[in-house]
């Protein structure tokens, strides 16, 4: 296994409250040394003017594998991850077939061993994501699943919701909740607001998410179990989570880069690449999300990476929801939050906190930690060209945008998986 010495790099490590220039040595897949003036060993890389941080941990990714690998597969997704500085990802279970059996979990994890990022998976709360029949949680955990979720939809039967929350707590898993009232969202294509009314497009009211968040929080609080709220997009949801934390509820939450950089005004173009679920919200929602990250209400930033083909996204009215995001996540967040959150806090939200919530290795550059790290130029500006991205799909909402912050190298398990 190759060894590396990164010289003169700005070391950003929230786990050690470290923001200083120094050197990092990688040996045998581990962080071997961190400090100033380290003796050079292995391949020496001068990182003057660059920053190094623990590899990003994306806790919300749709691999489309198995069953929809024309959109993405675990290897293409991990190539995109590596290009974005993501070294660990959590796969959502709405695959074809759904990730509801130990056999499927074991098969995916076995294939992922050779990928360019560490792949973890969630398993379904309910069989076939039908919302009605609980899965065999203990067997899914034994097979290697680290989380439970029916992501893509809420858990239909409240009895399965409570059973899943309790099982996740007992088995040391993360319960990741897709919060939505389907009856309120049904038929909506974007956020209900000024833009939807002007376009004459049926909207989704904020209440669809807000009521779903309130339900999950109440369920978790009633049994004293932790719950993680996925892809928060509304100011109402932020307020509910803030209140729940103040009351001592064990709730964590994530939002996504597109909600921090874009609003529903982007849909004026009637371009389905800007359609996702939950939908892009108002400017007031965007500001509330930024405030929620700044004050600790929102713990993490994930991508909800959701690949679709150009053909599927061609028609605004019939296209499926979702956008890709791993390769652009760090740059989009630096662009959106660089003037509000410190680099240390941004990496905390994108690496250290997600690793802690999931209970997985990562999120630290301490000596002995896995040699999973990203090297980037926090100031370099670049324009997003969908045709140069590393995954299979091109449905990025940041196409043509100039972003600030460029990933230059990514190391996973001590191996350079991206960069020259």
N, C-alpha and C positions, 0 to 999 in steps of 0.2 A: 504494500500500500504506500502511495506517495506521501511525502511530508512536505509541508509548506511553512514558510515564515512570511507573514504579512508585516511589512515595515512601515513605520511612520503613518499609521492609520488612526483616524479618529474613532475610538472605541465607544460604542453606544450600548450599554448593558443595563437595562432597568433593574435586573435581579441583584445587581451590585451597586446600583445608583452611580454608575460609572459613565462619565462623559469626558474623556481625556485622550490625548494623542499618545500612542505607544505601539507595541508590536504584539502579534499573536502568532503562536506556533501551533500547527496542527500535525499530530502524529497518531498513527494507528486508529484513526477514526475518532479521536478525542481532541479536546482543547488541552494541549500539553503545557502551555505556558502563556502568561499574559503579563506584560510589563514594558518598561522602557529599556532600550538598548539590549535586547535579547541577542545572544549569539546566533548567527545565521546558520540555518540547517535546512536541508532539502531544497526545494525550489523557492527562491527568494523573490517576492513581488513587492516592488516599491508602490505604496498606496498613498503617497503624498497628496493631500487635498481630497482624499476619499474617506468615507465612513464605513465602518464594519459593525454589524449588529447581529444578534441571534436570528437565524432563519425565521421567516414569517410562518405563522401557524394559521392556516385558513380553515376555520371550523365549519364551513358551509359550502360544499362543492358538489355539483352534479356531474359525475363521471360519464353518465350514459352507458355504463358498462356493468352488466351485460344488457344486450337487447337493442341498443340504439347506437351502435358504434360507428355508424355513418356520420354521426354528429361529433362524437368524441369517444376515445377509449382511455383506459387508465394510463397507457404509455404516452399518448399525445397530450393528455391533460397534465401529466407530470412534466413533460417538456415545457409546456406553457407555464406551469408552476415554477420551474427552475428559472425560466427567463424573467419571472417576476420576483424572484427572491424567496419564493415559498418552498420550504423544505419539509413541511408536514401538512397534510390535509385530511379533513374528515369528509368522507363520501356520504351523501344522502341516499336513502334507501328506495327512492321511487324509480327503480330500474325496471327492466322487463325481462324476466319476472321480477317482482318486487323482492327486496332483500329480507325475506321473512323466514328463511330456513338456515339452520347451521351449515348445511352443505354449501349453499351459495356464499355465505360469509367466508368459510374456509377456502373456497375456490378463488374468490377475489383476492384475499390476502396472500395466498400462495403465489398467484401470478404477479402480484405487485412487488415481490421481493427484488426484482431487477429494475424497477422504475427509477426515475430521476428525483423522486421525492418519497418521503415516508407516507404510505397510505394507511389510514385508519378508516373504519367504517361504522356507521350507525346501522341498526337493524329496525325493522318495522315494529311499531307498537301493536298493530293489528294485522292479522293475516290478510295478505293481498291488498293492504292499505284500505280495507273495506270499512274500517271504523267500528266494527261490530264484534269481532272475535279476537281476543287477546292472543299474542304470540307466546311461545315458550321462552320466556325471558332468560331463565337460567341456562338453557341450552345455547341460546344465541350468544350469551356472555362467554360461555365455555369455548365456543367456536372462535371467539376473538373480537366480537363486536364491543365497542366501548361506549356506545350511546344508543338511545332509543328515540325514534321520531317517526311520525307519519308525514314528514315534510312534503309540502305540495298541497296539503290539506290538513285541517285540524282532526284530532281524534274524535270520531263521531259520538260514540257511546261514552258518557261521563264515567261509567263504571270501569271501562278500559283505561280512561285517562287516569283515574285514581290508582288502578292496579299498576299501570306503567310507571307512574311517579314513585309509588312505594317500592316497586321492584328495582328501579334504577338506584334508589337510595340504598337498598339492602345489598345490591350487587356491585356497588362502586361504579355505576355508569352515569353518564350525563343524559338528562331528559331534555331534548331540544324541541321546543314547541313552536309549531306554525300556528299563529294566532289569527283567526279569521272566522267571521260568521258567514258561511256560504250563501245563505239566503239574502243577505244584504249585498254581497259582492256579485251575485249572479247576473250575468249579462253585461257587466261593466268592463270597459276597456282601458280606462284611465282614471285618475283621481277626479272625483266630483268637485267641480269648482268653476272658476271663471273661464278657463280654457276649454273645458269639456262643453260648457254651455255655448260658447262662441262657435265651436266646431260642430255642435249638434250631435256629439258622441255621448252615449250613455256612460255615466261615471260611477265610480265606486265610492261610497261615502266613507269618511274617516271612521265612522262608527263600526264598520266591518272589522277593522283591526282593533280598535279600542275595546269593543265588547269582548273580542276574543282574548285580548291580553288580560282583561279583568277576570274572565273565567279561569284562565290558567293560574293566575296569581291566587285566586280564591281557593282553587282546588289544592294547590301546593301548600298554602298556608293552613288549610284545614287539617292536614295530616303531618305538618312539620317537615315536608320534603323539599329538597332543592328543585328549582326549575330554571331552565335557560330559555329566554325568549329570542326567537330568531328574527332576523331582518326587520328591525323596528324602523318605521317610516313616518309616524305621525307624532305631532306634539302632544296629543292626548295620551298616547302610549308612553311617551317619556314621563309625563306627569304621573301616570299610574305606577310606573316602575319606581320612580323617585319616592312616592308615598309608601309603596310596599317596603322598600329598603329602610325607610325611616321607622317603620313598624316592626322591623326585625325579620321580615320574610326573606327566606333564602332564595333570592332571585338574582340572576345575572342576565345580561342582555347584550345583543350585538346590533350594529347597523352596518350599512354597506357604503362603499365609496360613491356609488351613483346617487344615493340620497344626500350626500354631503356636497356634491359638486353641481347637481342638476335639479331642476324643478319640472313640474308638468308643462311649463311653457315650451319645453323641448319638443312636445308632441304637436306643436303647431305645424310641423313639417309632415305630419301623418306618416311618419317612418316607424315601422314596427320594431326596429332595434331599440327604441326608447320605451317599449311596452314591457313591463315586468310586473310581478305580483309579490308583495304589494306594489302599487304603482308609485311613480314619482309624485311627490306631494307639492305643496305650496312653498313659497319662500319662508313663511312662518314655520312650517314643518322643518325645513332645512336648518333654520337658525336654532330651533329647539333641539335638534339632534346634535348640532355643534356644541350647544350649551350643555347637553346631557353628557357628552364625552368629556367636556372640560371639568364638570363638577363630579364626575365619577358615577353618575346614574347609569350610563352605558359603559360596559366593561371592555368590549371588544369590537373590532372591525373585521368583518368577513366579506366575501365577495358574492355569495350566492351564484357562483359561476354556473351558467345555464346555457350550454351550447345548442344552437339550432342552425339548420342549413339556410343558405340564401333563398332557396325556393320556398321553404316554410315561412320565412320572414317577409316574403315579397308582398303579401296583401295585408294591409293594416288591420282589416276587420276580422280576418280568419287566422292570422298568425298566432302561434303559441307564445306565451309570456316567457321572458327571460333574456338575459344578456351575459356575455362572457366577461371575465374580470380579473383573473389571477395575474396575468402578465402586466396589467396596468395598475394594479391595486396600490402599490407603494407610491407611485408617481401621482396618482389621482388624489390620494390622501395628503401627500405633501403639498400638492397644489391647493387643496381645499382648506387644509388646517395649518399649514406651515407658519402662518402669522398669528395663530391662536394657541396652538399646543407646541411644546418643546419637542425636539427630536426624540428625547428620552421618553416622553409621554406617548408619542405616536408609536414607537416601537413597543412600549408596554401594551398598548391596545391591540397591536397586530401580531405580537409574538408571545411575550411573557404571560399576559392574562389568559389568552386562549389556551396555552399549554397547561396553565394551572386549572382552568375550568374543566378541561378534558382529562386531567390527571395523567399527562403523557410527558416523556422526556422532551426537553427543548426549552426555548425561551431564555437561555442563559449562556454566557460565555465564561462561566467559572471554570477553572482548571478541573479536568475530569468530566466535564459535560460533553455531550455528543458534538462532534465537529460539524455542526449545521449552522451556517452563517451566510449572510449576504453582504457583499461589498458594493457600495453605490456612491454616486456623486449626487449629493442632495441639492445641488444648484443647477445641474445641467438641464437645459430645456430640450425637449424633443417633441415631434409631432407624431400622433398615432396614425399609422398606416395599417389598416386591417390586413392588407396582403402580406405584410412582413411578420405577422404574429405567428406563434409557434404551435398553436392548437389547430384542430381541424376546422373549426367554425370561425366566422368573421363578424358575428353580431355584437360588436362593441358599441356602447353608447358614447364612447369617447372618440370615435373616428373623426379624424381631421383636427382634433383639439391639440393645442400646445400644452404639454404638462411639464412640471418641474420635478426633477429627481429621476435619475437613470440607473437602473441595476446594471452593473458591469460584470460581476462574478457571483456565482452561487456555489457553495460547497455543501454537500449532503453526505453524511457518514464519512467525512474526510476526503471525499472525492469531488473534484471540480466537475459540476454537472452543467454549468453554463459559464461562458466567457472564454476569452482567448488565453 
